Every structure is written in structure tokens, then in C-alpha cells.
Amino acid sequence: MLFDIVNQFLPQKFFIKLASYDEGKERRLWLLNSLRTNKSKAIFFTILAGVLWGTSFPVIKIGLTYTDPFAFLFWRFLVSSLTLIIAMGVLRKLEFKVENNRLLVFLGITNAVGYLLQYVAMNYTTAAKAALFINLSAMWVAILSPRLLGESFSKKKIIGVLFGLFGIVFVSTNMDFSTFGQGQFLADFTLICSGVTWAVFMIYNKKFVMKSTSATFQSMTWVVVMTFATIVPFTVLAGPRFFPLTSYAWLAIFWTAIVCWVLPYYLWLEGLKHLSASTSTVLLLSEIVIAVVLSVIVLKEPITVFSTIGAFFIVVAIALVSININSKKRKD
């Protein structure tokens, strides 16, 4: 049984030599094999997290046909908050231990603003555009980090930002500049602002994320609760579709609250244990792929040559700014 397991992960020549290794060398082989297995799991978890996050965009678009954005957000974050609190309570890890209360409030408000901008804008534009523009937050992190964190702004980052800007122009205008000032263009601009907001959130959220999975979930539980508290006042804008809701609306709410938030966030954190943050960011490009594919297949959203070129530019931009961070860490 021992050799069968080893043989699954190592070439046959290593398998043959294993019998002649002393106990210390055998243990080192098992450690190496364990690391390889853990990294494979981390890659799988990260890609799966991206896939689940990617489904959120078409699901949100569908859900918005049955309810308005303010009611959608209220119920989504109520469900997310209760799910996290119950889960942490069952695991007996629910504590209000936050090192920086001001940072907690700031992150909750910033997260809420990002979601409010996204949901309002998605009433007037496509789910595929939403996925592309919001994931450009990685590019905005590269731009804002030098000012907010004192990080360097390298040539690779500059090239990545240029690719991102070209991608924005191609995707938002489809090279038809007569659309400037129209509803969809304004919605696209709102989505870009949402991405910038989340870039700020991501930069300041590093203090919470770079802890153990349990501690991170502890912090993020209260960030979600604060996000919900920030969204509550906006429910006065919800109108008559706040309650009751159709079964399709509830399905969209529970899907985005649990399948598109709690589960992928956990998977992403597990992946970060064995992957660098930049490698994780590149693997999470699966989110864009799934979002665009589902938007085209399920929602029948149009795709053109210019929008495809723009999408490619945006993916390259995200990869460039992420790989640059990884290179810097290796040098340090």
C-alpha cells in the first residue's frame, strides 16, 4: 500500500530506489511528496474559487430582473452574515477580537460602496463587462500601492496598466465613441469606480488576510457584518420589490451569499497557504473566463472582435501586475 501511494506521485525509477533508502531519506521523500500534493490541492482550490466567483456575475444579472439592487444586497449580506456567524459559533471560534476597530469599520464601508456601485451599474450593462472591469481591481492596486503602501512602480506595472487602459477602451466602447454619455457607458464607468473601490479594500485588507484561516474568517465575519450594516440604510431606495420575493430571487440571493462568497473565500484562503498571492491572482483569472462564457451562453450577451481584444488586454494587464509582485518577492 505504501509503495502504491508513492508510485502515484513519483516516477518509476524513484519508486524502485525507495526500498534502499534509510528511514531519514524516506521521510524526506514523503515530505517532498506531501508538499507536491498540497500545492496541487491549493491550485485546484484557487481555480475552483475563481470558478464559483465567476458564476456570481450572470447570477446577479438574472437576480436583478426579479428584485432591485438594494433589496438584493440587503438579503444577500444578511444571509452571508448569519451563515458566517452560525458557522463560527458551531466551530466555537466566534469571538469579537479585532485589533483595529477603525480599520474594520473602514473595510465594511468600502466593501459596501463597491457592491452598491456594482449592483446599480449591472442593471444597465452586461455581466461580462462587470466581470472584466471589477477584476481590474488588481491593476488599480498596482497604481495605488506606491502612494498608499510606498511600493515601487516598475516598468512591468506600467506596461500592465497600459494594457488595462486599452482593454477598458475596447470593452466599454466597442470602438464606437458615439456611446459616450449614454446609459451603458455611464454604467461601465460606475463598474470601473467599483473596481477602484475594491482595490482600496484589498490594499487595507492585507492585514486581515495574512493571518491563519481561522483568524482571517474571524475578522472577515465582522467585516461582512459591518458591510451589511452599511447597506441597511439604502434599503429605503428598494421600493415595492423589497419583500416578498420570487423563488428565483431567493435562489440568486442564496447562491451569491453562500456559493459565491462563503465557499470560494474559504477555498481561496486554503490555497494561499501553499501559493504566493500573485500566483493565486493569476489562477483566479478563471473567474473572468467563467463569467464571460456563462454570460455569452446563458444570458446570450453579444461578443465582438473589439470586446474580445479588450478582454484579452485586461487579462494580460492583471497577469502582468500580479507576476511583477511575485518577481519582487523572490528578489527580496
Order of alpha helices (4+ residues) and beta strands (2+ residues): alpha-alpha-alpha-alpha-alpha-alpha-alpha-alpha-alpha-alpha-alpha-alpha-alpha-alpha-alpha
